[in-house]
Amino acid sequence: MTVTGIISAIVIGLIIGVVARLILPGKQDIPIWLTIVVGIVAALIGSFIAGSFRDTDGIDWVELLIQLVLAVIGVAIVAGAYGRKGVGR
């Protein structure tokens, strides 16, 4: 993964985290910064996974889908763990 790929994964991760939170049903009691961090991590992992599959010059929809799925799973896990601990309350 190149530096450009890492930077684009971070930018995409900002958006993916928020979209994942909107897709996930119910209320997530986690701060927005944590949602964004989960999105960035999911985007980086998704880029790494998808990078081994394909290489396109345009928009890689498979990579975006992998990143979004990982972000939804990540937000669900973090929201569950964060809510159980009662952190910040």
MMTF fields as JSON, N, C-alpha, C and O atoms, coordinates in Angstrom:
{
  "mmtfVersion": "1.0.0",
  "mmtfProducer": "UNKNOWN",
  "numBonds": 355,
  "numAtoms": 356,
  "numGroups": 89,
  "numChains": 1,
  "numModels": 1,
  "chainsPerModel": [1],
  "groupsPerChain": [89],
  "chainIdList": ["A"],
  "bondAtomList": [4, 2, 8, 6, 12, 10, 16, 14, 20, 18, 24, 22, 28, 26, 32, 30, 36, 34, 40, 38, 44, 42, 48, 46, 52, 50, 56, 54, 60, 58, 64, 62, 68, 66, 72, 70, 76, 74, 80, 78, 84, 82, 88, 86, 92, 90, 96, 94, 100, 98, 104, 102, 108, 106, 112, 110, 116, 114, 120, 118, 124, 122, 128, 126, 132, 130, 136, 134, 140, 138, 144, 142, 148, 146, 152, 150, 156, 154, 160, 158, 164, 162, 168, 166, 172, 170, 176, 174, 180, 178, 184, 182, 188, 186, 192, 190, 196, 194, 200, 198, 204, 202, 208, 206, 212, 210, 216, 214, 220, 218, 224, 222, 228, 226, 232, 230, 236, 234, 240, 238, 244, 242, 248, 246, 252, 250, 256, 254, 260, 258, 264, 262, 268, 266, 272, 270, 276, 274, 280, 278, 284, 282, 288, 286, 292, 290, 296, 294, 300, 298, 304, 302, 308, 306, 312, 310, 316, 314, 320, 318, 324, 322, 328, 326, 332, 330, 336, 334, 340, 338, 344, 342, 348, 346, 352, 350],
  "bondOrderList": [1, 1, 1, 1, 1, 1, 1, 1, 1, 1, 1, 1, 1, 1, 1, 1, 1, 1, 1, 1, 1, 1, 1, 1, 1, 1, 1, 1, 1, 1, 1, 1, 1, 1, 1, 1, 1, 1, 1, 1, 1, 1, 1, 1, 1, 1, 1, 1, 1, 1, 1, 1, 1, 1, 1, 1, 1, 1, 1, 1, 1, 1, 1, 1, 1, 1, 1, 1, 1, 1, 1, 1, 1, 1, 1, 1, 1, 1, 1, 1, 1, 1, 1, 1, 1, 1, 1, 1],
  "groupList": [{"groupName": "MET", "atomNameList": ["N", "CA", "C", "O"], "elementList": ["N", "C", "C", "O"], "formalChargeList": [0, 0, 0, 0], "bondAtomList": [1, 0, 2, 1, 3, 2], "bondOrderList": [1, 1, 2], "singleLetterCode": "M", "chemCompType": "L-PEPTIDE LINKING"}, {"groupName": "THR", "atomNameList": ["N", "CA", "C", "O"], "elementList": ["N", "C", "C", "O"], "formalChargeList": [0, 0, 0, 0], "bondAtomList": [1, 0, 2, 1, 3, 2], "bondOrderList": [1, 1, 2], "singleLetterCode": "T", "chemCompType": "L-PEPTIDE LINKING"}, {"groupName": "VAL", "atomNameList": ["N", "CA", "C", "O"], "elementList": ["N", "C", "C", "O"], "formalChargeList": [0, 0, 0, 0], "bondAtomList": [1, 0, 2, 1, 3, 2], "bondOrderList": [1, 1, 2], "singleLetterCode": "V", "chemCompType": "L-PEPTIDE LINKING"}, {"groupName": "GLY", "atomNameList": ["N", "CA", "C", "O"], "elementList": ["N", "C", "C", "O"], "formalChargeList": [0, 0, 0, 0], "bondAtomList": [1, 0, 2, 1, 3, 2], "bondOrderList": [1, 1, 2], "singleLetterCode": "G", "chemCompType": "PEPTIDE LINKING"}, {"groupName": "ILE", "atomNameList": ["N", "CA", "C", "O"], "elementList": ["N", "C", "C", "O"], "formalChargeList": [0, 0, 0, 0], "bondAtomList": [1, 0, 2, 1, 3, 2], "bondOrderList": [1, 1, 2], "singleLetterCode": "I", "chemCompType": "L-PEPTIDE LINKING"}, {"groupName": "SER", "atomNameList": ["N", "CA", "C", "O"], "elementList": ["N", "C", "C", "O"], "formalChargeList": [0, 0, 0, 0], "bondAtomList": [1, 0, 2, 1, 3, 2], "bondOrderList": [1, 1, 2], "singleLetterCode": "S", "chemCompType": "L-PEPTIDE LINKING"}, {"groupName": "ALA", "atomNameList": ["N", "CA", "C", "O"], "elementList": ["N", "C", "C", "O"], "formalChargeList": [0, 0, 0, 0], "bondAtomList": [1, 0, 2, 1, 3, 2], "bondOrderList": [1, 1, 2], "singleLetterCode": "A", "chemCompType": "L-PEPTIDE LINKING"}, {"groupName": "LEU", "atomNameList": ["N", "CA", "C", "O"], "elementList": ["N", "C", "C", "O"], "formalChargeList": [0, 0, 0, 0], "bondAtomList": [1, 0, 2, 1, 3, 2], "bondOrderList": [1, 1, 2], "singleLetterCode": "L", "chemCompType": "L-PEPTIDE LINKING"}, {"groupName": "ARG", "atomNameList": ["N", "CA", "C", "O"], "elementList": ["N", "C", "C", "O"], "formalChargeList": [0, 0, 0, 0], "bondAtomList": [1, 0, 2, 1, 3, 2], "bondOrderList": [1, 1, 2], "singleLetterCode": "R", "chemCompType": "L-PEPTIDE LINKING"}, {"groupName": "PRO", "atomNameList": ["N", "CA", "C", "O"], "elementList": ["N", "C", "C", "O"], "formalChargeList": [0, 0, 0, 0], "bondAtomList": [1, 0, 2, 1, 3, 2], "bondOrderList": [1, 1, 2], "singleLetterCode": "P", "chemCompType": "L-PEPTIDE LINKING"}, {"groupName": "LYS", "atomNameList": ["N", "CA", "C", "O"], "elementList": ["N", "C", "C", "O"], "formalChargeList": [0, 0, 0, 0], "bondAtomList": [1, 0, 2, 1, 3, 2], "bondOrderList": [1, 1, 2], "singleLetterCode": "K", "chemCompType": "L-PEPTIDE LINKING"}, {"groupName": "GLN", "atomNameList": ["N", "CA", "C", "O"], "elementList": ["N", "C", "C", "O"], "formalChargeList": [0, 0, 0, 0], "bondAtomList": [1, 0, 2, 1, 3, 2], "bondOrderList": [1, 1, 2], "singleLetterCode": "Q", "chemCompType": "L-PEPTIDE LINKING"}, {"groupName": "ASP", "atomNameList": ["N", "CA", "C", "O"], "elementList": ["N", "C", "C", "O"], "formalChargeList": [0, 0, 0, 0], "bondAtomList": [1, 0, 2, 1, 3, 2], "bondOrderList": [1, 1, 2], "singleLetterCode": "D", "chemCompType": "L-PEPTIDE LINKING"}, {"groupName": "TRP", "atomNameList": ["N", "CA", "C", "O"], "elementList": ["N", "C", "C", "O"], "formalChargeList": [0, 0, 0, 0], "bondAtomList": [1, 0, 2, 1, 3, 2], "bondOrderList": [1, 1, 2], "singleLetterCode": "W", "chemCompType": "L-PEPTIDE LINKING"}, {"groupName": "PHE", "atomNameList": ["N", "CA", "C", "O"], "elementList": ["N", "C", "C", "O"], "formalChargeList": [0, 0, 0, 0], "bondAtomList": [1, 0, 2, 1, 3, 2], "bondOrderList": [1, 1, 2], "singleLetterCode": "F", "chemCompType": "L-PEPTIDE LINKING"}, {"groupName": "GLU", "atomNameList": ["N", "CA", "C", "O"], "elementList": ["N", "C", "C", "O"], "formalChargeList": [0, 0, 0, 0], "bondAtomList": [1, 0, 2, 1, 3, 2], "bondOrderList": [1, 1, 2], "singleLetterCode": "E", "chemCompType": "L-PEPTIDE LINKING"}, {"groupName": "TYR", "atomNameList": ["N", "CA", "C", "O"], "elementList": ["N", "C", "C", "O"], "formalChargeList": [0, 0, 0, 0], "bondAtomList": [1, 0, 2, 1, 3, 2], "bondOrderList": [1, 1, 2], "singleLetterCode": "Y", "chemCompType": "L-PEPTIDE LINKING"}],
  "groupTypeList": [0, 1, 2, 1, 3, 4, 4, 5, 6, 4, 2, 4, 3, 7, 4, 4, 3, 2, 2, 6, 8, 7, 4, 7, 9, 3, 10, 11, 12, 4, 9, 4, 13, 7, 1, 4, 2, 2, 3, 4, 2, 6, 6, 7, 4, 3, 5, 14, 4, 6, 3, 5, 14, 8, 12, 1, 12, 3, 4, 12, 13, 2, 15, 7, 7, 4, 11, 7, 2, 7, 6, 2, 4, 3, 2, 6, 4, 2, 6, 3, 6, 16, 3, 8, 10, 3, 2, 3, 8],
  "groupIdList": [1, 2, 3, 4, 5, 6, 7, 8, 9, 10, 11, 12, 13, 14, 15, 16, 17, 18, 19, 20, 21, 22, 23, 24, 25, 26, 27, 28, 29, 30, 31, 32, 33, 34, 35, 36, 37, 38, 39, 40, 41, 42, 43, 44, 45, 46, 47, 48, 49, 50, 51, 52, 53, 54, 55, 56, 57, 58, 59, 60, 61, 62, 63, 64, 65, 66, 67, 68, 69, 70, 71, 72, 73, 74, 75, 76, 77, 78, 79, 80, 81, 82, 83, 84, 85, 86, 87, 88, 89],
  "secStructList": [7, 7, 2, 2, 2, 2, 2, 2, 2, 2, 2, 2, 2, 2, 2, 2, 2, 2, 2, 2, 2, 2, 2, 1, 7, 1, 7, 7, 7, 1, 7, 2, 2, 2, 2, 2, 2, 2, 2, 2, 2, 2, 2, 2, 2, 2, 2, 2, 2, 2, 2, 6, 6, 7, 7, 7, 1, 1, 7, 7, 2, 2, 2, 2, 2, 2, 2, 2, 2, 2, 2, 2, 2, 2, 2, 2, 2, 2, 2, 2, 2, 2, 2, 2, 2, 6, 6, 6, 7],
  "xCoordList": [0.853, 0.0, 0.903, 1.839, 0.606, 1.402, 0.914, -0.127, 1.673, 1.285, -0.025, -0.882, -0.178, -1.427, -2.596, -3.682, -2.383, -3.429, -3.812, -4.988, -2.829, -3.104, -3.88, -4.84, -3.471, -4.17, -5.602, -6.527, -5.783, -7.149, -7.981, -9.183, -7.387, -8.13, -8.569, -9.656, -7.747, -8.115, -9.271, -10.217, -9.2, -10.276, -11.579, -12.643, -11.479, -12.663, -13.182, -14.391, -12.265, -12.654, -13.474, -14.364, -13.19, -13.993, -15.45, -16.365, -15.639, -16.997, -17.629, -18.797, -16.861, -17.381, -17.857, -18.882, -17.136, -17.543, -18.904, -19.742, -19.118, -20.409, -21.529, -22.625, -21.25, -22.257, -22.583, -23.743, -21.574, -21.811, -22.711, -23.58, -22.502, -23.348, -24.794, -25.73, -24.97, -26.324, -27.002, -28.214, -26.213, -26.77, -27.165, -28.18, -26.371, -26.607, -27.896, -28.052, -28.822, -30.095, -29.918, -29.0, -30.809, -30.772, -29.862, -29.255, -29.788, -28.971, -27.634, -27.57, -26.576, -25.244, -24.778, -24.657, -24.522, -24.09, -22.571, -21.935, -22.009, -20.566, -20.331, -21.13, -19.239, -18.966, -18.618, -18.183, -18.813, -18.569, -17.098, -16.781, -16.188, -14.763, -14.421, -13.563, -15.087, -14.839, -15.401, -14.808, -16.533, -17.104, -16.15, -15.961, -15.56, -14.621, -13.368, -12.859, -12.869, -11.682, -11.978, -11.148, -13.147, -13.537, -13.609, -13.17, -14.155, -14.225, -12.857, -12.645, -11.921, -10.566, -9.883, -9.248, -10.009, -9.409, -10.029, -9.319, -11.349, -12.029, -11.587, -11.424, -11.394, -10.953, -9.538, -9.25, -8.66, -7.295, -7.253, -6.56, -7.997, -8.045, -8.713, -8.248, -9.795, -10.492, -9.63, -9.686, -8.826, -7.91, -6.856, -6.499, -6.37, -5.369, -5.954, -5.317, -7.169, -7.822, -8.135, -7.838, -8.729, -9.12, -7.908, -7.969, -6.822, -5.62, -5.045, -4.405, -5.266, -4.766, -5.655, -5.234, -6.883, -7.805, -7.645, -7.441, -7.743, -7.903, -7.02, -6.481, -6.9, -6.225, -6.904, -6.793, -7.603, -8.307, -7.812, -7.258, -8.019, -7.637, -8.77, -8.525, -9.999, -11.153, -11.619, -10.833, -12.89, -13.485, -13.582, -14.125, -13.059, -13.102, -14.285, -14.179, -15.395, -16.629, -16.522, -17.118, -15.773, -15.598, -14.848, -15.199, -13.831, -13.065, -13.949, -13.9, -14.75, -15.663, -16.671, -16.984, -17.173, -18.134, -17.48, -18.073, -16.268, -15.54, -15.305, -15.495, -14.895, -14.66, -15.934, -15.909, -17.046, -18.311, -18.777, -19.231, -18.669, -19.066, -18.21, -18.727, -16.906, -16.016, -16.347, -16.28, -16.703, -17.055, -18.345, -18.438, -19.342, -20.604, -20.351, -20.856, -19.574, -19.238, -18.462, -18.732, -17.494, -16.694, -17.51, -17.338, -18.396, -19.243, -20.159, -20.374, -20.698, -21.567, -20.794, -21.297, -19.582, -18.775, -18.391, -18.512, -17.929, -17.503, -18.696, -18.579, -19.83, -21.021, -21.462, -21.856, -21.399, -21.76, -20.808, -21.244, -19.515, -18.516, -18.552, -18.431, -18.714, -18.739, -19.982, -19.91, -21.11, -22.357, -22.368, -22.931, -21.739, -21.695, -20.832, -21.17, -19.718, -18.807, -19.343, -18.983, -20.205, -20.741, -19.692, -19.749, -18.739, -17.668, -18.249, -19.076, -17.823, -18.247, -19.589, -20.138, -20.13, -21.443, -21.317, -22.318],
  "yCoordList": [-1.167, 0.0, 1.235, 1.339, 2.151, 3.358, 4.43, 4.278, 5.502, 6.616, 7.223, 7.586, 7.332, 7.847, 6.952, 7.443, 5.641, 4.7, 4.839, 4.736, 5.07, 5.242, 6.533, 6.548, 7.607, 8.89, 8.8, 9.302, 8.156, 8.026, 7.117, 7.345, 6.092, 5.222, 5.99, 5.746, 6.908, 7.721, 8.653, 8.782, 9.299, 10.207, 9.425, 9.837, 8.305, 7.462, 6.94, 6.834, 6.618, 6.114, 7.09, 6.686, 8.384, 9.396, 9.305, 9.38, 9.144, 9.065, 7.717, 7.647, 6.651, 5.293, 5.094, 4.449, 5.632, 5.491, 6.099, 5.5, 7.286, 7.962, 7.212, 7.052, 6.755, 5.998, 4.685, 4.273, 4.032, 2.776, 3.003, 2.184, 4.109, 4.423, 4.681, 4.333, 5.29, 5.533, 4.246, 4.091, 3.32, 2.043, 1.147, 0.453, 1.16, 0.282, 0.685, 1.843, -0.257, 0.091, 0.36, -0.156, 1.168, 1.473, 2.646, 3.237, 2.963, 4.096, 3.578, 2.644, 4.203, 3.853, 4.955, 6.116, 4.579, 5.556, 5.659, 5.408, 6.031, 6.255, 7.636, 8.115, 8.264, 9.6, 9.526, 8.487, 10.633, 10.673, 10.443, 9.855, 10.895, 10.695, 9.214, 8.778, 8.43, 6.998, 6.323, 5.376, 6.805, 6.301, 6.553, 5.686, 7.73, 8.076, 7.211, 6.759, 6.98, 6.121, 4.703, 4.091, 4.186, 2.849, 2.842, 1.883, 3.897, 3.991, 4.017, 3.379, 4.751, 4.817, 3.462, 3.028, 2.798, 1.464, 0.484, -0.306, 0.534, -0.351, -0.068, -0.994, 1.199, 1.551, 1.052, 0.558, 1.177, 0.692, -0.824, -1.351, -1.52, -2.986, -3.414, -4.342, -2.744, -3.059, -2.832, -3.609, -1.766, -1.514, -2.605, -3.04, -3.035, -4.103, -5.41, -6.097, -5.75, -6.983, -6.906, -7.837, -5.807, -5.666, -5.513, -5.875, -4.989, -4.826, -6.14, -6.2, -7.189, -8.498, -9.133, -10.071, -8.626, -9.156, -8.486, -9.143, -7.153, -6.411, -5.178, -4.733, -4.654, -3.372, -2.665, -3.091, -1.588, -0.842, 0.597, 1.087, 1.26, 2.657, 3.581, 4.734, 3.097, 3.917, 3.634, 3.241, 3.837, 3.57, 2.061, 1.351, 1.595, 0.162, -0.098, 0.051, -0.483, -0.679, -1.842, -1.811, -2.866, -4.017, -3.58, -3.976, -2.775, -2.275, -1.429, -1.578, -0.55, 0.272, -0.576, -0.286, -1.611, -2.495, -3.232, -3.346, -3.729, -4.408, -3.437, -3.795, -2.221, -1.22, -0.9, -0.773, -0.77, -0.444, -1.574, -1.326, -2.8, -3.953, -4.016, -4.23, -3.83, -3.838, -2.702, -2.884, -1.539, -0.403, -0.658, -0.324, -1.244, -1.55, -2.553, -2.388, -3.583, -4.577, -3.915, -4.169, -3.061, -2.382, -1.458, -1.449, -0.68, 0.226, -0.572, -0.174, -1.686, -2.523, -3.074, -3.073, -3.539, -4.105, -3.02, -3.217, -1.882, -0.798, -0.232, 0.067, -0.082, 0.437, -0.509, -0.066, -1.803, -2.778, -2.744, -2.773, -2.683, -2.658, -1.331, -1.31, -0.242, 1.081, 1.259, 1.848, 0.747, 0.863, 0.029, 0.438, -1.149, -2.032, -1.453, -1.565, -0.835, -0.3, 0.974, 1.319, 1.665, 2.915, 4.012, 4.9, 3.952, 4.924, 6.298, 6.428, 7.298, 8.658, 9.018, 10.062, 8.221, 8.526, 8.847, 9.129],
  "zCoordList": [0.0, 0.0, 0.0, 0.793, -0.89, -1.019, -0.051, 0.589, 0.047, 0.91, 0.425, 1.231, -0.876, -1.439, -1.069, -0.762, -1.095, -0.708, 0.75, 1.1, 1.601, 3.027, 3.266, 4.036, 2.615, 2.787, 2.273, 2.91, 1.116, 0.595, 1.478, 1.617, 2.082, 2.994, 4.233, 4.756, 4.706, 5.87, 5.526, 6.302, 4.371, 3.958, 3.746, 4.207, 3.051, 2.84, 4.181, 4.387, 5.084, 6.403, 7.202, 7.951, 7.056, 7.737, 7.305, 8.124, 6.022, 5.466, 5.778, 6.162, 5.613, 5.809, 7.246, 7.468, 8.218, 9.619, 9.887, 10.561, 9.359, 9.56, 8.829, 9.367, 7.606, 6.847, 7.554, 7.592, 8.112, 8.835, 10.036, 10.337, 10.713, 11.866, 11.443, 12.164, 10.275, 9.767, 9.324, 9.474, 8.775, 8.311, 9.475, 9.414, 10.527, 11.674, 12.376, 12.763, 12.545, 13.185, 14.681, 15.318, 15.214, 16.639, 16.933, 16.04, 18.219, 18.654, 19.161, 19.96, 18.681, 19.145, 20.092, 19.702, 21.322, 22.325, 22.358, 23.382, 21.22, 21.152, 20.545, 19.739, 20.935, 20.372, 18.891, 18.393, 18.201, 16.757, 16.44, 15.406, 17.31, 17.042, 17.038, 16.27, 17.895, 17.93, 16.679, 16.161, 16.201, 14.962, 13.792, 12.94, 13.759, 12.691, 12.77, 11.745, 13.987, 14.152, 13.662, 12.988, 13.995, 13.517, 11.999, 11.364, 11.408, 9.948, 9.301, 8.27, 9.895, 9.35, 9.43, 8.47, 10.561, 10.719, 9.728, 9.106, 9.582, 8.63, 7.2, 6.405, 6.87, 5.523, 5.254, 4.164, 6.234, 6.061, 5.912, 5.041, 6.764, 6.673, 5.367, 4.706, 4.999, 3.755, 2.53, 1.577, 2.546, 1.431, 1.328, 0.234, 2.469, 2.479, 1.94, 1.141, 2.38, 1.923, 0.43, -0.32, 0.005, -1.402, -2.312, -3.487, -1.79, -2.593, -3.067, -4.117, -2.304, -2.712, -3.788, -4.465, -3.946, -4.954, -6.311, -7.332, -6.293, -7.534, -7.559, -6.546, -8.757, -8.938, -10.105, -11.255, -9.798, -10.831, -10.845, -9.861, -11.969, -12.069, -11.651, -11.295, -11.689, -11.342, -9.927, -9.065, -9.704, -8.392, -8.206, -9.052, -7.11, -6.811, -5.871, -4.654, -6.463, -5.692, -4.728, -3.651, -5.099, -4.206, -2.946, -1.834, -3.132, -1.984, -1.071, 0.15, -1.65, -0.852, -0.09, 1.064, -0.727, -0.06, 1.106, 2.179, 0.902, 1.983, 3.143, 4.305, 2.826, 3.863, 4.631, 5.855, 3.916, 4.57, 5.477, 6.594, 5.009, 5.826, 7.093, 8.189, 6.935, 8.101, 9.066, 10.282, 8.537, 9.389, 10.153, 11.335, 9.496, 10.184, 11.311, 12.422, 11.02, 12.05, 13.188, 14.362, 12.831, 13.847, 14.722, 15.941, 14.123, 14.904, 15.83, 16.975, 15.352, 16.193, 17.393, 18.517, 17.149, 18.239, 19.246, 20.455, 18.744, 19.636, 20.404, 21.593, 19.744, 20.427, 21.533, 22.612, 21.271, 22.299, 23.473, 24.624, 23.204, 24.276, 25.033, 26.258, 24.319, 24.919, 25.8, 26.879, 25.331, 26.073, 27.346, 28.362, 27.283, 28.467, 29.564, 30.743, 29.197, 30.201, 30.838, 31.963, 30.109, 30.641, 30.684, 31.535, 29.773, 29.728, 29.4, 28.498, 30.119, 29.835, 30.412, 30.059, 31.261, 31.842, 33.306, 33.965]
}
